Amino acid sequence: MRSMVSEAKDGNMTAAKAILDRLVPPRKSSPTPIEIPEIAEVSDLETALFKVANDMATGEITPEEASAITGVFANHVRLHETLKIEDRLAQLEEKMNGNDRPN
């Protein structure tokens, strides 16, 4: 490493680039502009998912990009499901607590 630093100081651009790549690694991916319909409700995810699949099929995005995007959709669905279960559980607990009251 010291010899590489010395070479970089002497003007060896390959050595300088190698040092910079170690200090600040290049991004592994870059943003891919893709138009997705607005997602206001969970039901909107179906349209967005079909759009991503079609964009992948036509080569507008790579399978890796499609996988990353649909992963975001899957997380959104899991969050929605969790919130729904949480709400239902709160309703059941409220109902059960109401039944514990003496008449």
MOBEL-V58231 format. One record per backbone hydrogen bond with DSSP energy under -1.0 kcal/mol. CO is the residue of the C=O (numbers start at 1). NH is the residue of the N-H. If there is no record, write none. Layout:
BEGIN
co=CO nh=NH
co=CO nh=NH
END
This chain:
BEGIN
co=1 nh=5
co=2 nh=6
co=3 nh=7
co=4 nh=8
co=5 nh=9
co=6 nh=10
co=7 nh=12
co=8 nh=11
co=11 nh=13
co=12 nh=16
co=13 nh=17
co=14 nh=18
co=15 nh=19
co=16 nh=20
co=17 nh=21
co=18 nh=22
co=19 nh=23
co=20 nh=24
co=41 nh=44
co=42 nh=45
co=44 nh=48
co=45 nh=49
co=46 nh=50
co=47 nh=51
co=48 nh=52
co=49 nh=53
co=50 nh=54
co=51 nh=55
co=52 nh=56
co=53 nh=57
co=54 nh=58
co=55 nh=60
co=55 nh=61
co=56 nh=59
co=62 nh=66
co=63 nh=67
co=64 nh=68
co=65 nh=69
co=66 nh=70
co=67 nh=71
co=68 nh=72
co=69 nh=73
co=70 nh=74
co=71 nh=75
co=72 nh=76
co=73 nh=77
co=74 nh=78
co=75 nh=79
co=76 nh=80
co=77 nh=81
co=78 nh=82
co=79 nh=83
co=80 nh=84
co=81 nh=85
co=82 nh=86
co=83 nh=87
co=84 nh=88
co=85 nh=89
co=86 nh=90
co=87 nh=91
co=88 nh=92
co=89 nh=93
co=90 nh=94
co=91 nh=95
co=92 nh=96
co=93 nh=97
co=94 nh=98
co=95 nh=99
END
